[in-house]
């Protein structure tokens, strides 16, 4: 299934109003109002037959996965690129309060939707037209006065969503994008950063927390990591992914192949020990606690914490010792938070927490003694570790102790622990390890909002561009993997080139096709997709035929924009920059242009200076430099002649 045409009507202040937005080079659409009435719209089209059959593929005779079309939306900022995507999503869920005409093609049938907002019923009515005529279709409320009703999962649902999945992918955070139109009973999936922050937060089940804003970011970070890790495990299974034919750019292939992350590190941020000392000083100076009977006990415990951790030095002898110190410190910070917020006023609860922390410090003393005696090697004394786990297990109802109990159990059973460093490793070749890691993720979300002290990192570390690249595919993979029943989907990818080097941008279209086709082959899936990019990248634009590009400009009509006398596909990058992105006043940066204008002004006044000559020597365009030199030489020659 693919979208062919969109026409937005109703609100004339909308930047998209009245523009014929065509998404397929094989069809050129144009509208006209019959008798000047918006309620009677004639949409005609011309069949071009420009695109070859099964054009967007990297495989011959590919029958499993069919990318029916790839379109691109190009325009200046504020011209409506993201607005088109939002409009299509609103249409899909029947939330667009205005008039529109949408034409799409499913199998061999061309279908048109005419959406009208009924102010009397406060509802949207959709008139469905099957366009059986050769080259035009008339949309009018008078022709067919019947609302399309589609039932799914026991709910009435209107719009495009029941016909196909709609997926929105966007790595950057967009303040104007909201996922309020993504309904639980629709086939609409918001994989934008803004949308995932909300949905990941809901999945974390931490909505009742006071620190909900912080927790939403934390839960999103961890769920994003889980999506990337799932992708990496998938790439381990199917090594053919991202392996492109030799005809493609070697530089890009080498870069992609280098993002074969093998390990995931969990290591300590020992600043939690300093935080524990600060919390201890804070609780000692808290005058409000003077009226509570347990004040002396708290001060005793706080002083102990300061004595242990104020001058802490990491012992290279034992990772476990360092983790245990951080565990005690984080438990104490948690304890102080509860006391100062008057959450631990019950004597029984206080004594339980106090006794546990005291016992942990006793165990820590034993560990220090063994370390000082050089008797604390990788093989930790069984009775000592059992004593720790037993104490933690008794208090597992507290999130931080539950997290550490699972962590310590994993540390003592894992073969991947290197006890000479302050971290341990999760290997992507082991599925059981992944399950353990995800459990720790889920537990740490509950812990981190008060005392973040553990850092998760890929090994080797990756750049922001590589992370952005992996994030895009991880979100796409997450959609594909969790929607096995989907057969049709329209995938919107908004500014995928963000943080990507131009070399990667050149391969973005190719890698998108290859990734989806490799997935379909590996999972034996049959999909029919329409991919729509919204982009500022001329490299990406050179992979898309001109008729598949929707050009947007605030100051030009759709007629002017569609009358292109040049071709984008395999086109020259500089011509695409100049014509496709509506650059004004040439392609030179404005700062450089102001300096060049200043030199021109000085030359015209005959006041050329040494600074002007330096600027001329810096100019990279040889034609401009030679032109200036000729004028200066001519002026100099004329001056000499006049002096003679």
Secondary structure, 3 states (H helix, E strand, C coil): CEEEEEEEECCCCCCCECCCEECCCCEEEEEEEECCEEEEEEEEEEECCCCCCCCCCCCCCCCCEEEEEEEEEEECCCCCHHHHHHHHHHHHCCCCCCEEEEEEEECCEEEEEEEEEECCCCEEEEEEEECCCCCEEEEECCCCCCCCCEEECCEEECCCHHHCEEEEEECCCCCCCCCCCCCCCCCEEEEEHHHHHHHHHHHHCCCCCCCHHHHHHHHHHHHHHHHHHHHHHHHHHCCCCCCCCCCCCHHHHHHHHCCCCCEEEEEECCHHHHHHHHHHHHHHCCHHHHHCCCHHHHHHHHHHHHHHHCCCCCCCCCHHHHHHHHHHHHHHHHHHHHHHCCCCCCHHHHHHHHHHHHHHHHHHHHHHHHHHCCCCCCCCCHHHHHHHHHHHHHCCCCHHHHHHHHHHHHHHHCCCECCCCCEEEEECCCHHHHHHHHHHHHHHHHHHCCCCCEEEEEECCCCHHHHHHHHHHHHHHHHHHCCCCCCEEEEEEECCCCCCCHHHHHCHHHHHHHHHHHHHHHHCCCEEEEEEEECCCHHHHCCCCHHHEEEECCCCCHHHHHCCCCCCCCCCHHHHHHHHCCCCCCCCCHHHHHHHHHHHHHHHCCCCCHHHHHHHHHCCCHHHHHHHHHHHHHHHHHHHHHHC
